[in-house]
Amino acid sequence: MYPNTLKVIRISGREIREALEKTAEYFEVNAHGNIAVNESFLKPKPQHFNYEMWRALTIN
């Protein structure tokens, strides 16, 4: 019902890489060399929820 619901799914390695790459876009290195939230996740409206968290990946 909610997009942040925990699910167990079976996906390919390519799909995992694409999802992790999208999640990595949440961060950027700013002009001062510090890690910061990518501006595209801040404007026009903050989207701090728009990334995935991964845990316990099992490869079969």
MIKERO-782818 format. One record per atom (N, C-alpha, C): residue in one letter; x, y, z; atom name; residue number from 1. Coordinates in nm, 4 decimals. Layout:
<sites>
+---------+----------+----------+----------+-------+-----+
: residuo :       c1 :       c2 :       c3 : atomo : num :
+---------+----------+----------+----------+-------+-----+
:       A :        X :        Y :        Z :    CA : NUM :
...
+---------+----------+----------+----------+-------+-----+
</sites>
This chain:
<sites>
+---------+----------+----------+----------+-------+-----+
: residuo :       c1 :       c2 :       c3 : atomo : num :
+---------+----------+----------+----------+-------+-----+
:       M :   0.0810 :  -0.1187 :   0.0000 :     N :   1 :
:       M :   0.0000 :   0.0000 :   0.0000 :    CA :   1 :
:       M :   0.0863 :   0.1265 :   0.0000 :     C :   1 :
:       Y :   0.1958 :   0.1246 :   0.0736 :     N :   2 :
:       Y :   0.2842 :   0.2409 :   0.0809 :    CA :   2 :
:       Y :   0.4145 :   0.2100 :   0.0077 :     C :   2 :
:       P :   0.4756 :   0.3093 :  -0.0582 :     N :   3 :
:       P :   0.5991 :   0.2821 :  -0.1322 :    CA :   3 :
:       P :   0.7187 :   0.2499 :  -0.0439 :     C :   3 :
:       N :   0.7102 :   0.2733 :   0.0862 :     N :   4 :
:       N :   0.8228 :   0.2440 :   0.1743 :    CA :   4 :
:       N :   0.8016 :   0.1134 :   0.2512 :     C :   4 :
:       T :   0.7201 :   0.0256 :   0.1976 :     N :   5 :
:       T :   0.6924 :  -0.1029 :   0.2594 :    CA :   5 :
:       T :   0.8095 :  -0.1981 :   0.2344 :     C :   5 :
:       L :   0.8473 :  -0.2733 :   0.3361 :     N :   6 :
:       L :   0.9539 :  -0.3723 :   0.3233 :    CA :   6 :
:       L :   0.9057 :  -0.4864 :   0.2346 :     C :   6 :
:       K :   0.9900 :  -0.5240 :   0.1398 :     N :   7 :
:       K :   0.9554 :  -0.6338 :   0.0494 :    CA :   7 :
:       K :   1.0769 :  -0.7211 :   0.0257 :     C :   7 :
:       V :   1.0526 :  -0.8479 :   0.0020 :     N :   8 :
:       V :   1.1554 :  -0.9404 :  -0.0416 :    CA :   8 :
:       V :   1.1275 :  -0.9655 :  -0.1887 :     C :   8 :
:       I :   1.2270 :  -0.9376 :  -0.2724 :     N :   9 :
:       I :   1.2078 :  -0.9506 :  -0.4164 :    CA :   9 :
:       I :   1.3252 :  -1.0231 :  -0.4795 :     C :   9 :
:       R :   1.3049 :  -1.0726 :  -0.5988 :     N :  10 :
:       R :   1.4118 :  -1.1362 :  -0.6760 :    CA :  10 :
:       R :   1.4337 :  -1.0508 :  -0.8007 :     C :  10 :
:       I :   1.5552 :  -0.9965 :  -0.8140 :     N :  11 :
:       I :   1.5880 :  -0.9131 :  -0.9273 :    CA :  11 :
:       I :   1.7277 :  -0.9475 :  -0.9770 :     C :  11 :
:       S :   1.7586 :  -0.8990 :  -1.0943 :     N :  12 :
:       S :   1.8895 :  -0.9292 :  -1.1540 :    CA :  12 :
:       S :   1.9983 :  -0.8378 :  -1.0977 :     C :  12 :
:       G :   2.1215 :  -0.8755 :  -1.1203 :     N :  13 :
:       G :   2.2338 :  -0.7927 :  -1.0794 :    CA :  13 :
:       G :   2.2309 :  -0.6569 :  -1.1467 :     C :  13 :
:       R :   2.1882 :  -0.6546 :  -1.2715 :     N :  14 :
:       R :   2.1788 :  -0.5276 :  -1.3444 :    CA :  14 :
:       R :   2.0776 :  -0.4347 :  -1.2774 :     C :  14 :
:       E :   1.9636 :  -0.4886 :  -1.2376 :     N :  15 :
:       E :   1.8613 :  -0.4074 :  -1.1711 :    CA :  15 :
:       E :   1.9109 :  -0.3541 :  -1.0367 :     C :  15 :
:       I :   1.9877 :  -0.4364 :  -0.9649 :     N :  16 :
:       I :   2.0448 :  -0.3915 :  -0.8378 :    CA :  16 :
:       I :   2.1409 :  -0.2762 :  -0.8621 :     C :  16 :
:       R :   2.2282 :  -0.2912 :  -0.9621 :     N :  17 :
:       R :   2.3241 :  -0.1850 :  -0.9925 :    CA :  17 :
:       R :   2.2535 :  -0.0558 :  -1.0312 :     C :  17 :
:       E :   2.1511 :  -0.0637 :  -1.1149 :     N :  18 :
:       E :   2.0769 :   0.0558 :  -1.1569 :    CA :  18 :
:       E :   2.0117 :   0.1247 :  -1.0371 :     C :  18 :
:       A :   1.9549 :   0.0472 :  -0.9471 :     N :  19 :
:       A :   1.8908 :   0.1042 :  -0.8285 :    CA :  19 :
:       A :   1.9944 :   0.1688 :  -0.7365 :     C :  19 :
:       L :   2.1092 :   0.1038 :  -0.7185 :     N :  20 :
:       L :   2.2138 :   0.1604 :  -0.6339 :    CA :  20 :
:       L :   2.2722 :   0.2878 :  -0.6954 :     C :  20 :
:       E :   2.2852 :   0.2910 :  -0.8270 :     N :  21 :
:       E :   2.3350 :   0.4110 :  -0.8953 :    CA :  21 :
:       E :   2.2366 :   0.5267 :  -0.8767 :     C :  21 :
:       K :   2.1078 :   0.4991 :  -0.8851 :     N :  22 :
:       K :   2.0064 :   0.6029 :  -0.8644 :    CA :  22 :
:       K :   2.0143 :   0.6543 :  -0.7206 :     C :  22 :
:       T :   2.0302 :   0.5647 :  -0.6254 :     N :  23 :
:       T :   2.0430 :   0.6044 :  -0.4860 :    CA :  23 :
:       T :   2.1674 :   0.6911 :  -0.4651 :     C :  23 :
:       A :   2.2770 :   0.6568 :  -0.5313 :     N :  24 :
:       A :   2.4012 :   0.7331 :  -0.5174 :    CA :  24 :
:       A :   2.3854 :   0.8756 :  -0.5701 :     C :  24 :
:       E :   2.2917 :   0.8983 :  -0.6614 :     N :  25 :
:       E :   2.2676 :   1.0327 :  -0.7144 :    CA :  25 :
:       E :   2.2156 :   1.1282 :  -0.6071 :     C :  25 :
:       Y :   2.1670 :   1.0742 :  -0.4953 :     N :  26 :
:       Y :   2.1170 :   1.1572 :  -0.3847 :    CA :  26 :
:       Y :   2.2283 :   1.2451 :  -0.3281 :     C :  26 :
:       F :   2.3507 :   1.1971 :  -0.3376 :     N :  27 :
:       F :   2.4654 :   1.2709 :  -0.2839 :    CA :  27 :
:       F :   2.5497 :   1.3311 :  -0.3960 :     C :  27 :
:       E :   2.6212 :   1.4382 :  -0.3635 :     N :  28 :
:       E :   2.7169 :   1.4990 :  -0.4550 :    CA :  28 :
:       E :   2.8299 :   1.5597 :  -0.3731 :     C :  28 :
:       V :   2.9395 :   1.5890 :  -0.4394 :     N :  29 :
:       V :   3.0492 :   1.6609 :  -0.3751 :    CA :  29 :
:       V :   3.0306 :   1.8077 :  -0.4128 :     C :  29 :
:       N :   3.0161 :   1.8940 :  -0.3109 :     N :  30 :
:       N :   2.9897 :   2.0354 :  -0.3388 :    CA :  30 :
:       N :   3.1187 :   2.1104 :  -0.3733 :     C :  30 :
:       A :   3.1052 :   2.2396 :  -0.3960 :     N :  31 :
:       A :   3.2184 :   2.3230 :  -0.4379 :    CA :  31 :
:       A :   3.3305 :   2.3267 :  -0.3344 :     C :  31 :
:       H :   3.2992 :   2.2970 :  -0.2087 :     N :  32 :
:       H :   3.3982 :   2.2968 :  -0.1010 :    CA :  32 :
:       H :   3.4605 :   2.1585 :  -0.0806 :     C :  32 :
:       G :   3.4202 :   2.0619 :  -0.1634 :     N :  33 :
:       G :   3.4738 :   1.9275 :  -0.1521 :    CA :  33 :
:       G :   3.4052 :   1.8425 :  -0.0471 :     C :  33 :
:       N :   3.2912 :   1.8897 :   0.0046 :     N :  34 :
:       N :   3.2163 :   1.8154 :   0.1055 :    CA :  34 :
:       N :   3.1015 :   1.7379 :   0.0414 :     C :  34 :
:       I :   3.0627 :   1.6285 :   0.1046 :     N :  35 :
:       I :   2.9478 :   1.5519 :   0.0578 :    CA :  35 :
:       I :   2.8218 :   1.6261 :   0.0996 :     C :  35 :
:       A :   2.7294 :   1.6414 :   0.0044 :     N :  36 :
:       A :   2.6050 :   1.7144 :   0.0291 :    CA :  36 :
:       A :   2.4911 :   1.6456 :  -0.0461 :     C :  36 :
:       V :   2.3705 :   1.6866 :  -0.0153 :     N :  37 :
:       V :   2.2535 :   1.6360 :  -0.0871 :    CA :  37 :
:       V :   2.2504 :   1.7032 :  -0.2242 :     C :  37 :
:       N :   2.2320 :   1.6249 :  -0.3275 :     N :  38 :
:       N :   2.2230 :   1.6750 :  -0.4635 :    CA :  38 :
:       N :   2.1064 :   1.7734 :  -0.4742 :     C :  38 :
:       E :   2.1310 :   1.8859 :  -0.5367 :     N :  39 :
:       E :   2.0297 :   1.9908 :  -0.5467 :    CA :  39 :
:       E :   1.9025 :   1.9428 :  -0.6164 :     C :  39 :
:       S :   1.9127 :   1.8452 :  -0.7044 :     N :  40 :
:       S :   1.7937 :   1.7941 :  -0.7733 :    CA :  40 :
:       S :   1.6974 :   1.7244 :  -0.6769 :     C :  40 :
:       F :   1.7463 :   1.6866 :  -0.5576 :     N :  41 :
:       F :   1.6594 :   1.6279 :  -0.4558 :    CA :  41 :
:       F :   1.6054 :   1.7345 :  -0.3605 :     C :  41 :
:       L :   1.6459 :   1.8594 :  -0.3800 :     N :  42 :
:       L :   1.6025 :   1.9691 :  -0.2936 :    CA :  42 :
:       L :   1.5043 :   2.0646 :  -0.3612 :     C :  42 :
:       K :   1.5119 :   2.0748 :  -0.4932 :     N :  43 :
:       K :   1.4255 :   2.1682 :  -0.5657 :    CA :  43 :
:       K :   1.3484 :   2.0945 :  -0.6735 :     C :  43 :
:       P :   1.2264 :   2.1272 :  -0.6982 :     N :  44 :
:       P :   1.1523 :   2.2391 :  -0.6414 :    CA :  44 :
:       P :   1.0992 :   2.2107 :  -0.5006 :     C :  44 :
:       K :   1.1052 :   2.0845 :  -0.4571 :     N :  45 :
:       K :   1.0554 :   2.0464 :  -0.3254 :    CA :  45 :
:       K :   1.1506 :   1.9417 :  -0.2677 :     C :  45 :
:       P :   1.1858 :   1.9501 :  -0.1396 :     N :  46 :
:       P :   1.2751 :   1.8497 :  -0.0800 :    CA :  46 :
:       P :   1.2207 :   1.7076 :  -0.0972 :     C :  46 :
:       Q :   1.3084 :   1.6155 :  -0.1353 :     N :  47 :
:       Q :   1.2704 :   1.4752 :  -0.1563 :    CA :  47 :
:       Q :   1.3678 :   1.3839 :  -0.0833 :     C :  47 :
:       H :   1.3849 :   1.4046 :   0.0450 :     N :  48 :
:       H :   1.4800 :   1.3253 :   0.1224 :    CA :  48 :
:       H :   1.4387 :   1.1794 :   0.1345 :     C :  48 :
:       F :   1.3196 :   1.1485 :   0.0942 :     N :  49 :
:       F :   1.2670 :   1.0128 :   0.1002 :    CA :  49 :
:       F :   1.2938 :   0.9350 :  -0.0284 :     C :  49 :
:       N :   1.3451 :   0.9997 :  -0.1297 :     N :  50 :
:       N :   1.3504 :   0.9421 :  -0.2632 :    CA :  50 :
:       N :   1.4800 :   0.8662 :  -0.2895 :     C :  50 :
:       Y :   1.5078 :   0.7670 :  -0.2077 :     N :  51 :
:       Y :   1.6237 :   0.6806 :  -0.2279 :    CA :  51 :
:       Y :   1.5940 :   0.5449 :  -0.1653 :     C :  51 :
:       E :   1.6724 :   0.4468 :  -0.1980 :     N :  52 :
:       E :   1.6515 :   0.3105 :  -0.1481 :    CA :  52 :
:       E :   1.7567 :   0.2748 :  -0.0442 :     C :  52 :
:       M :   1.7188 :   0.1892 :   0.0464 :     N :  53 :
:       M :   1.8142 :   0.1339 :   0.1434 :    CA :  53 :
:       M :   1.8202 :  -0.0162 :   0.1180 :     C :  53 :
:       W :   1.9411 :  -0.0696 :   0.1148 :     N :  54 :
:       W :   1.9609 :  -0.2114 :   0.0858 :    CA :  54 :
:       W :   2.0278 :  -0.2787 :   0.2048 :     C :  54 :
:       R :   1.9849 :  -0.4005 :   0.2329 :     N :  55 :
:       R :   2.0451 :  -0.4771 :   0.3409 :    CA :  55 :
:       R :   2.0309 :  -0.6255 :   0.3103 :     C :  55 :
:       A :   2.1311 :  -0.6992 :   0.3449 :     N :  56 :
:       A :   2.1297 :  -0.8447 :   0.3354 :    CA :  56 :
:       A :   2.0990 :  -0.8945 :   0.1944 :     C :  56 :
:       L :   2.1793 :  -0.8473 :   0.0982 :     N :  57 :
:       L :   2.1640 :  -0.8983 :  -0.0374 :    CA :  57 :
:       L :   2.2187 :  -1.0401 :  -0.0438 :     C :  57 :
:       T :   2.1423 :  -1.1300 :  -0.0995 :     N :  58 :
:       T :   2.1843 :  -1.2693 :  -0.1146 :    CA :  58 :
:       T :   2.1906 :  -1.3010 :  -0.2624 :     C :  58 :
:       I :   2.3030 :  -1.3533 :  -0.3062 :     N :  59 :
:       I :   2.3191 :  -1.3885 :  -0.4475 :    CA :  59 :
:       I :   2.3069 :  -1.5397 :  -0.4617 :     C :  59 :
:       N :   2.2181 :  -1.5785 :  -0.5485 :     N :  60 :
:       N :   2.1971 :  -1.7217 :  -0.5767 :    CA :  60 :
:       N :   2.2404 :  -1.7551 :  -0.7164 :     C :  60 :
+---------+----------+----------+----------+-------+-----+
</sites>
